[in-house]
Amino acid sequence: MIDIAVLNLLNAPTREERLANLAEVLKTTVFPPAVPEYINNHIHTTYSFSPYSPTAAVYAARMEGLCTAGIIDHDSISGAGEFLEAAKLVNMPVTIGMECRVSMDGTRLEGRRTNNPDQVGVSYMTIQSVPHHQIGRLTEFFRPYREARHVRNRRMVERINALLPEIALDYDRDVLPLSMAEEGGGVTERHLMYALAKKLTAQVGRGEGMVRKLTDMGLTLSEKQRAQMLDTEYFFYEYDLLGILKSAFVPKIYIDATDECPKLPDMVKLCGEIDAYLCYAYLGDVGDSVTGDKKAQKFEDDYLDDVFECLKEEGVKSVTYMPTRNTPAQLERLRGLCDRYGMFQISGEDINSPRQSFVIRAMENPMFRNLIDATWKLIEHETK
């Protein structure tokens, strides 16, 4: 995590202020050497959910020694322009893309769980290496899907209020101001949980009072989570709280996403037209969650061969995965299937929490050299 004072400057209210502040910060900044193995193509920003604006994300990535970085936001590529401008100031090559949920209706994976903790029949996919002149096209394509998500978000806020009437959460007053929705940013369940976290903290405070409140809400805290709630001095206390809420409380209020999820054939067609990579995001069965907001759960491992057959049938030619989030056995199997089906392999580990490092240490392993090479191919492809 970068210095809080610097972070505040780089998270200023407007894009122009953020970039101007970056230019000033750089006058006194000495970056560490860039490490050729340190790449990360899946960094979330405030245009979905993150403590980092696009400008702050670029600075933080470079400050940790990354030689390149990539922006990925949910349902939105609206932060990409700022990300590219900040990268020019920092003199770091970057890649741009976005993430979305895709309906698998009509495919062999219809009604089956893949990589989505909350819903069957809907898969997370990324659109990587977007040619820069296609940013506007993607923004407009996903506009109605973002609007549909607002409708569902409001219904989930109603469910929160039914369970916790003393909170009186308001979507327009409490949730939207935490997002970049007015500038084409996505609004996710994390925004709902962050708004709830803020209301809970305002109501009962930090420490023992919060532990009691969460217990009264029917949540069972692990020792790690309890310690986080007792750490009343942590600057990002409410981020830890939202992680707890997302894992334990979202299932109580979740409503299946339908109208906000484009169908797979439409996504294959779109990415072909804009010349971007549509990637299936492999998750794999989860044990202990790295980010603390995913419970232990089974995903696509039991029928991974079927997943690859589906991707082949539907015209998806790329897979993205997170090397430090899976076991060696999972990775060996996944990489073998990628080779067998001729899938382009891309890496990236999603950054959306202040406790996370931007560095993917697994990239120091020579076996992942192909993922580093793939990153430079992404950068070359989108700027040709």
Salt bridges, closest charged atoms under 4 A:
GLU24 OE2 - LYS27 NZ 2.80
ASP73 OD1 - HIS44 ND1 4.00
ASP75 OD2 - ARG101 NH2 3.36
ASP75 OD2 - ARG149 NH1 2.79
GLU82 OE1 - ARG18 NH2 2.74
GLU85 OE2 - LYS88 NZ 3.64
GLU99 OE1 - HIS42 NE2 3.09
GLU99 OE1 - HIS44 NE2 3.52
GLU99 OE1 - HIS74 NE2 3.62
GLU140 OE2 - ARG143 NH2 2.34
GLU166 OE2 - LYS213 NZ 2.61
ASP172 OD2 - ARG154 NH1 2.92
ASP174 OD2 - ARG173 NH2 2.93
ASP174 OD2 - LYS199 NZ 3.81
GLU189 OE1 - ARG149 NH2 2.82
GLU189 OE2 - ARG152 NH2 2.87
GLU208 OE2 - ARG226 NH2 3.66
GLU238 OE1 - LYS198 NZ 3.41
ASP240 OD2 - ARG355 NH2 2.72
GLU260 OE2 - ARG101 NH1 2.81
GLU260 OE2 - ARG149 NE 3.57
GLU260 OE2 - ARG152 NH2 2.87
GLU273 OE1 - ARG137 NH2 2.50
GLU273 OE2 - LYS269 NZ 2.63
ASP275 OD2 - HIS381 NE2 3.18
ASP275 OD2 - LYS384 NZ 3.85
ASP285 OD2 - LYS298 NZ 2.87
ASP293 OD2 - ARG190 NH2 2.43
ASP293 OD1 - LYS294 NZ 3.92
ASP302 OD1 - LYS298 NZ 3.44
ASP305 OD1 - ARG333 NH2 3.08
ASP305 OD2 - ARG340 NH1 3.71
ASP306 OD1 - ARG108 NH1 3.38
ASP306 OD2 - ARG112 NH1 2.98
GLU313 OE2 - ARG108 NH2 2.41
GLU349 OE1 - ARG325 NE 3.92
ASP350 OD1 - ARG325 NH1 3.04
GLU364 OE2 - ARG361 NH1 3.46
ASP373 OD1 - ARG369 NE 3.10
GLU382 OE2 - HIS132 NE2 2.98
